[in-house]
Amino acid sequence: MSAPGRCGFVAIVGRPNVGKSTLANAMIGTKISIVSRKAQTTRHRIHGVLTRGADQFVFVDTPGFQTRHGGAMNRMMNRVVTQALAEVDVVVHVVEAGKWSSGDAQLLPLLPTSRPVILAVNKVDALRDKNAMFAYVSRITAQFPYAAVVPVSALRDVQLGILLDEIAARLPEGEHLFEADTLTDRPVRFIAAELIREKIFRLVGDELPYGCTVVIEQWEENEEGARIAACVVIERQSHRPILLGAGGLHMKRIATEARQDIVELLGKPVFLDVYIKVRKGWSDREAALRELGYE
């Protein structure tokens, strides 16, 4: 008789820029959360689904817990993290190999003691002194009773199968919540907006402040293709030329590269129109954040 299947929710948490979204995408096998070199890229709690044999993992990719800055957006993102920790079956705490900051330490008191927490030491491929790993892990595990420790590289696909095994062993037995081919519970419009926002983070570099978001204002789709109008909402008029770039080159690249990803997502031709609107102070008003789709 085969073993019963397991199914449950898994929160991936950590300070900003330790590779949480890269890890979630690598384990699921597709791009659900946007990835960039900038910290604090993920703003929404995203459910990514992986069905592996009899087991189904429902991943909750949370924003990096923010301890440096206040503001409505960061307060809202921190609430997403604490709510996720209270609702899931297993927690994966991601740290960057060889690095430990006050941001890592301030997350420890929020980790639940009533459910298993696995320490995922990410970016081990970039660690120069491999001999220092034992001492590094020992310092962390002395501060919290982790159920398991798994060194991984999300970028290089190192030991991700072992991490999944450790998670699966701690999921509750139960029926699957989603069909086997489900990858996320987010609508395709949301994923498309995230793909555009990813290009903004990657292509504009450090010039543009974090006060921008993407809203899909028009979506017309049939068997032959899709026509999409997307609005990039910024906080200041002075941000517009930064986003446009010389001769509009930044915006052209953002639209072109995002369109290519959306074509792959939908499997059909896409006409994408991306434009800019100024909405002063939107990221520091909770009512405006909710109106723009933030939780």
C-alpha positions in Angstrom: 0.0 0.0 0.0 1.5 3.4 -1.0 2.1 6.1 1.6 -0.6 8.7 1.9 -0.1 12.1 0.2 0.9 15.2 2.1 -0.2 18.7 1.4 0.4 22.0 3.2 1.4 25.6 3.2 5.1 26.6 3.3 6.2 30.2 4.1 9.6 31.3 2.8 10.8 34.1 5.0 14.0 36.1 5.6 15.4 39.6 5.5 15.4 41.4 2.1 17.7 40.2 -0.7 18.7 36.8 0.6 17.1 35.1 -2.4 13.6 34.1 -1.2 11.9 34.7 -4.6 14.7 32.9 -6.5 14.4 30.0 -4.2 10.6 29.8 -4.6 10.8 30.0 -8.3 13.6 27.4 -8.5 11.6 24.9 -6.4 8.3 25.5 -8.3 10.2 25.4 -11.6 8.8 28.6 -13.1 8.8 32.4 -12.5 6.0 33.2 -10.1 7.7 35.9 -8.0 9.8 38.6 -9.7 13.5 38.6 -9.1 16.1 41.4 -9.2 19.3 42.3 -7.5 17.5 44.9 -5.5 16.2 44.2 -2.0 12.5 44.3 -1.3 11.4 43.4 -4.8 8.5 41.2 -3.6 5.5 43.2 -2.3 2.7 40.7 -2.3 2.2 37.3 -0.7 2.3 34.9 -3.7 1.0 31.3 -3.6 3.2 29.1 -5.8 2.1 25.4 -6.1 4.4 22.4 -6.7 2.9 18.9 -7.0 5.7 16.3 -6.6 4.3 12.8 -6.7 1.9 12.3 -3.8 3.0 15.6 -2.1 1.8 19.1 -2.9 3.6 22.2 -1.6 1.8 25.5 -1.5 4.6 28.1 -1.2 4.0 31.5 0.3 6.7 33.8 -1.0 6.6 36.8 1.4 8.3 40.2 1.2 11.6 40.6 3.1 10.8 41.6 6.6 11.7 45.3 6.7 13.4 46.7 9.9 15.1 49.8 8.5 12.3 51.9 7.1 8.8 52.8 8.2 6.0 53.9 5.9 2.6 52.5 5.0 4.0 50.1 2.4 6.6 48.6 4.7 4.1 48.3 7.6 1.7 46.5 5.2 4.5 44.1 3.9 5.5 43.3 7.5 1.9 42.4 8.3 2.0 40.0 5.3 5.0 38.3 6.8 3.7 37.9 10.3 0.3 36.7 9.0 2.0 34.1 6.8 4.0 32.8 9.8 0.8 32.3 11.7 -1.1 30.4 9.0 1.4 27.9 7.4 2.4 24.4 8.2 6.2 24.7 7.7 8.5 27.7 7.6 11.6 28.0 5.6 13.9 30.7 7.0 16.4 31.8 4.3 19.7 33.3 5.2 22.7 34.2 3.0 25.7 31.9 3.5 28.4 33.6 5.6 26.4 36.7 6.3 24.3 37.6 9.4 22.9 41.1 10.0 20.7 42.8 12.5 17.9 42.2 10.0 18.4 38.4 10.3 18.5 38.7 14.1 15.3 40.8 14.3 13.4 38.1 12.4 14.2 35.3 14.9 11.6 36.3 17.6 8.9 36.2 14.9 9.6 32.6 13.9 7.0 30.2 15.3 7.9 27.6 17.9 4.6 25.7 17.4 5.5 24.5 13.8 8.7 23.3 12.2 11.2 25.9 10.9 13.9 24.8 8.4 17.0 26.9 8.0 17.9 27.2 4.3 21.5 28.6 3.9 21.3 30.1 0.4 24.1 31.2 -2.0 26.5 28.5 -0.8 28.1 28.6 -4.3 29.3 32.1 -3.6 30.9 31.3 -0.2 34.6 31.4 -0.6 35.6 29.8 2.7 33.6 26.5 2.8 35.3 25.6 6.1 33.6 28.5 7.8 30.2 27.0 7.1 30.0 24.9 10.3 30.8 27.7 12.6 28.4 30.0 10.8 25.5 27.5 11.0 26.4 26.7 14.7 26.0 30.4 15.6 22.6 30.6 14.1 21.2 27.3 15.4 22.3 28.2 18.9 19.7 31.0 18.7 16.7 29.0 17.5 15.6 25.3 17.5 15.5 24.6 13.8 13.9 21.3 12.7 16.6 20.9 9.9 19.4 22.8 8.2 19.9 22.6 4.4 22.7 24.5 2.6 21.4 25.4 -0.9 22.0 27.5 -4.0 18.7 28.5 -5.5 20.6 30.0 -8.5 22.7 26.8 -9.2 20.0 24.3 -8.2 22.1 22.9 -5.4 20.4 20.6 -2.9 16.9 21.9 -3.7 15.6 18.3 -3.8 17.0 17.7 -0.3 15.2 20.9 0.9 12.0 19.7 -0.6 12.4 16.3 1.1 12.8 18.0 4.5 9.7 20.1 3.9 7.6 17.2 2.7 8.5 15.1 5.7 6.9 17.8 7.9 3.7 18.6 5.9 0.4 17.2 7.2 -1.2 14.2 5.4 -4.1 15.3 3.3 -5.7 15.7 -0.1 -4.3 18.1 -2.6 -5.7 21.6 -2.6 -5.0 22.3 -6.3 -5.0 20.4 -9.6 -1.6 18.8 -10.4 -0.8 21.3 -13.2 -1.6 24.5 -11.1 1.4 26.7 -10.6 -0.1 29.7 -8.7 -3.4 30.9 -7.4 -2.7 34.4 -8.7 -4.6 35.5 -11.9 -2.6 35.9 -15.1 -3.2 39.6 -15.1 -1.3 39.9 -11.7 1.6 37.8 -13.1 1.8 40.0 -16.2 1.9 43.2 -14.0 4.7 41.6 -11.9 6.7 40.8 -15.1 6.5 44.4 -16.1 7.6 45.5 -12.6 10.5 43.1 -12.8 11.8 44.8 -15.9 11.6 48.2 -14.2 13.7 47.0 -11.3 16.3 45.3 -13.6 16.6 47.9 -16.3 16.3 51.2 -14.5 18.9 50.2 -11.9 19.3 52.2 -8.8 18.0 55.5 -10.3 14.3 55.0 -9.7 13.1 55.0 -6.1 10.8 52.3 -5.0 7.7 54.5 -5.4 6.4 52.8 -8.5 3.9 50.0 -9.2 2.2 48.5 -12.2 -1.6 48.3 -12.8 -3.2 46.5 -15.7 -5.9 48.9 -17.0 -7.0 47.0 -20.1 -6.9 43.3 -20.9 -8.6 42.0 -24.1 -7.8 38.4 -25.0 -9.0 35.8 -27.6 -7.6 32.8 -29.3 -5.5 34.9 -31.7 -3.8 37.1 -29.1 -4.0 39.6 -26.3 -4.1 43.4 -26.1 -2.9 44.7 -22.8 -2.6 48.3 -21.5 -0.4 48.7 -18.4 0.1 51.8 -16.3 3.3 52.4 -14.3 2.2 54.5 -11.3 5.0 56.8 -9.9 5.0 59.2 -7.0 6.7 62.3 -8.5 6.9 64.0 -11.9 10.7 64.0 -11.5 10.6 60.2 -11.7 9.1 60.2 -15.2 12.4 61.1 -17.2 14.3 58.5 -15.1 11.8 55.8 -16.1 11.6 56.9 -19.8 15.3 57.2 -20.3 17.0 59.1 -23.1 14.7 59.1 -26.1 12.4 56.8 -24.2 14.8 53.9 -24.5 14.3 52.6 -20.9 10.5 52.4 -21.4 10.9 50.8 -24.8 13.2 48.0 -23.3 10.9 47.5 -20.4 7.9 47.1 -22.7 9.7 44.9 -25.2 11.2 42.5 -22.6 8.0 42.3 -20.6 6.0 41.6 -23.7 8.4 38.7 -24.6 7.8 37.2 -21.1 4.0 37.7 -21.4 4.0 36.0 -24.8 5.7 33.0 -23.2 3.2 33.1 -20.3 0.1 33.2 -22.5 1.4 31.2 -25.5 0.0 33.7 -28.0 0.9 37.0 -29.6 0.7 40.1 -27.4 0.3 43.8 -28.0 1.5 45.6 -24.9 1.1 49.3 -24.3 2.9 50.7 -21.2 2.4 54.3 -20.1 3.1 56.4 -16.9 0.9 58.1 -14.4 1.9 60.3 -11.5 0.1 59.7 -8.2 1.7 61.6 -5.4 2.4 59.8 -2.1 0.6 56.6 -3.1 3.1 54.3 -1.3 2.6 55.9 2.0 -1.2 55.7 2.2 -2.8 52.4 3.1 -6.0 53.3 1.3 -4.2 54.0 -1.9 -2.1 50.7 -1.5 -5.3 48.7 -1.1 -6.9 50.4 -4.1 -3.8 49.5 -6.2 -4.1 45.8 -5.2 -1.8 45.5 -2.2 -2.9 43.2 0.7 
